[in-house]
């Protein structure tokens, strides 16, 4: 169940980051409300995952996989470029997350 909570937390993290862009410096009401709720949801579901997972593993995967999702969604939504260096960074993040999982931490 911890991995499901972590997956949900990652989705909230992606929504939070993308929503922050839409707030225009928290000057727009509904994007700001959405962003704050996404942040709260991410932290809450991360805390549920961390009941079982080691904090170092859970937090690292949350931020790492969330970062990949944010870059991918930024490319889809905002037309941001993905180049070879970004792909190499994705590979490093994924390798690190897999390595942490293989340590047997939950």
C-alpha positions in Angstrom: 0.0 0.0 0.0 2.9 2.3 0.7 3.9 2.3 -3.0 0.4 3.2 -4.0 0.4 6.2 -1.6 3.8 7.2 -3.0 2.5 7.0 -6.6 -0.4 9.3 -5.6 2.0 11.6 -3.8 4.0 11.9 -7.0 0.9 12.8 -9.0 0.1 15.5 -6.5 3.8 16.7 -6.7 3.5 17.1 -10.5 0.2 18.9 -10.2 1.6 21.2 -7.5 4.6 22.2 -9.7 2.6 22.7 -12.8 -0.1 24.6 -10.8 2.5 26.9 -9.4 3.3 28.1 -12.9 -0.4 28.9 -13.5 -0.8 31.0 -10.3 1.3 33.8 -11.8 2.9 34.5 -8.4 -0.2 33.4 -6.5 -2.1 36.4 -8.0 -4.8 34.1 -9.5 -7.3 32.7 -7.0 -8.4 29.3 -8.4 -5.0 28.2 -9.7 -3.6 29.2 -6.3 -6.2 27.2 -4.5 -5.5 24.2 -6.7 -1.8 24.5 -6.1 -2.1 24.7 -2.4 -4.5 21.7 -2.3 -2.1 19.7 -4.5 0.8 20.5 -2.2 -1.2 19.5 0.9 -2.3 16.3 -0.9 1.2 15.4 -1.9 2.6 15.9 1.6 -0.3 14.0 3.2 0.0 11.0 0.9 3.8 11.0 1.2 3.4 10.9 4.9 1.2 7.8 4.6 3.8 6.1 2.4 6.5 6.9 4.9 4.8 4.9 7.6 6.3 1.9 5.9 9.0 3.2 3.6 12.4 4.5 4.8 12.2 8.3 4.6 15.4 8.5 2.4 13.9 6.1 -0.1 10.4 7.5 -0.1 11.4 11.1 -0.3 14.1 10.5 -3.0 11.7 8.6 -5.2 9.0 11.2 -4.6 11.2 14.1 -5.7 13.0 12.2 -8.5 10.1 10.6 -10.2 8.1 13.8 -9.6 10.8 15.7 -11.4 10.7 13.4 -14.4 7.0 13.8 -14.6 7.2 17.6 -14.3 9.8 17.8 -17.1 7.7 15.5 -19.3 4.5 17.4 -18.6 6.3 20.7 -19.1 7.3 19.5 -22.6 3.7 18.4 -23.4 1.9 21.4 -21.9 4.4 24.3 -22.3 6.4 23.1 -25.3 9.6 22.9 -23.2 12.5 21.1 -25.0 13.8 17.6 -23.9 17.4 17.1 -25.0 20.0 14.3 -24.6 21.2 15.7 -21.3 17.7 15.7 -19.8 17.2 12.1 -21.0 20.6 11.1 -19.4 19.4 12.8 -16.2 16.1 10.8 -16.3 18.1 7.6 -16.7 20.2 8.5 -13.7 17.1 9.2 -11.6 15.4 6.0 -12.6 18.6 4.0 -11.9 18.9 5.6 -8.5 15.2 4.8 -7.7 15.6 1.2 -8.8 18.8 0.9 -6.8 17.1 2.2 -3.7 14.3 -0.2 -4.2 16.7 -3.1 -4.6 18.2 -2.3 -1.2 15.1 -3.9 0.3 14.0 -0.7 2.0 10.3 -1.6 2.4 
